[in-house]
């Protein structure tokens, strides 16, 4: 079990931004993913969304998935280990 921290956000700030707590969590998750600070798995966890829902949200905002040559090499190595390539 991992530890949790509490972030206090004044209600008037949420009201001014026209956000609920859950919507704020989604916005933070999207921002941190876009900046490369969170993986898609951790970002979708923070947003409390399924991977499919989070990917759909990213696509609707035209945020490209983070997948580079290192990821491709790692996937190829995994497939080789599994005997699928």
Secondary structure, DSSP 8 states (H G I E B T S, - for coil): ----------HHHHHHHT--HHHHHHHHHHHHHHTTSS-HHHHHHHHT--HHHHHHHHHHTT------HHHHHHHHHHHHHTT--
